[in-house]
Amino acid sequence: MVAAMGRATLGDAVYYDKSTVDFEARVAALAGKEKGLFVPSGTMSNQLGLRLHVSPPGSILCDVRSHVYAHESAGLATLSQAMVTTVHPTNGRWYITLDDIRKWAILSDDIHVAPTQVISLENTLGGSIMPFDEMKRISEWARSNGLAMHLDGARLWDAVAATGVSLVDYCNLFDTVSLCFSKGLGAPIGSVLVGSAQHIKRATHFRKQQGGGMRQQGLLCEAASEALDEVFPNLQDVHQKAASFAADLAALGYNFQLPVHTNFVFLDLDSAGVDPAKLVAEAAEKGITVSGARIAFHHQTADDAAAELKQILAELIAESKKNGSYSAEKLNDDVTLKGYSRAGRS
């Protein structure tokens, strides 16, 4: 990535720096969209995308755990002046379904309500993959009712790698998609919002308002492009490490808050009787950074670090079983994640 940054053009992105323009075009083509817009963060990309589709007195409908709602500092209220309708998954599923959305979507023109204008989905969410067929059903229903569709695809690369569904097929279901390069793909910074030429032209104005038009942005775009070449092809290996880790923890007696489909392992530390703060502290002593119940694998995660963390977790659950804190009860899939809830990550 450092070598790639040395090849970058050094123009102003607002005035169409070549490295930036080339990268935006590359990502748009991969997604099957007309245009792309590079921005500093996934939060900005999501907020720009949703602002394109909603205006007062409209509302945004999304999963209650969605990053756009729970972890973006009230951006929807501040930047889009939008009401938000949150949906909880039901029927024992880890994802919201069309049935859930139908129940909560506001299609009335009654002046007392805030009509739904856009549905925002997230894939992956907590590392778990929303089934493509369900996303397709939701998209078809939304469009038949004149509703826009936005996808927080910060980790959509992981869903593509795990399912074999193409990026184009996923993105065809949505009007706008946010794609992140600084998380699982490991670039220093940046996300790209993809959509129609008309949408991206308007989003460029919003980006400028929010301070996202940067000088010498080509440095960042070349690094992100390198991530597509070098890291994206290896995501399946990352997923296998997470799956193997989860299988070993299940054998120790741990339960999980979500299915382990990609690079995240969300532990149910409550049923294990394990104090998250103690886990974080003991891992830190070994030079391992974890975030409580949320364990994230990436392409630079060392095997010996995973083995040491597994040993720490084995000792903690053994201690819990000895003092009677352990419970074998499993969480239902339809409850809000304890570690990924509206109150914030543990």
C-alpha angles and dihedrals in degrees: 000000000000090000091049091052088056089063094053126118113238104218131129110273091216087062095048105268108205099233089049095047092047093050094046089051092048094052093044090052092049089052095045092241131129099238144009133206123204115218133173098251147016089243091059092045092053094045093049091048096050093044088061091062107039138056133164127321089022129103139217120226118209146145111284089238095051117134090225089061107029104033111029101082097254090302093153092058095040102042104026099027086223134157111229125217109200123205129204119210113247140186093055095295129135092219135052116257136207088260090057091048094048089054094055106028113110109219096159124112090212106139091225094068139060105240118224110254102168138020115214119199131182126215120208100022114185086346093298119122122235107222113256094225091057092048089051092051091051093047094050092048092047093051092046086058096045095253125143122232127219127181126205093211097169087136099024087119087069092052090050092050093047100043106030089229106139124247088238092055091051095045094047087071092062140058092215133015131191113214120189128209101178099066121051092000092054102224115151095247145340152073133210125222111209128195143108121332089249093052094047093048089056093042089056089065091050090049090054090050091054095047096254098128103102139190120237090008090154089083089064095042093053090051091050091048089053088053090057090052100042110025107030093064090056100051092103089064089053090050091051091054091052092047092050091048091050093048091054091049091049088055088055090054103264121145126207133227093215137016112273102238104146135357102329129086112191107192124204095227092172094065089042090054090231122144109230091211091055091050091051092048096048092046090050090055087061092047093254121133116212132161104224111265091358112088116180125194122200138173093275097049107126120227092227091054090053090048092051092048090050090054091051091051091047091055093046095052092045089054090048093052090048095053094041098250095118121102123188093206116122126220119245113248092231097065122097112265112261091212095041102038134131089267090064138261119309 
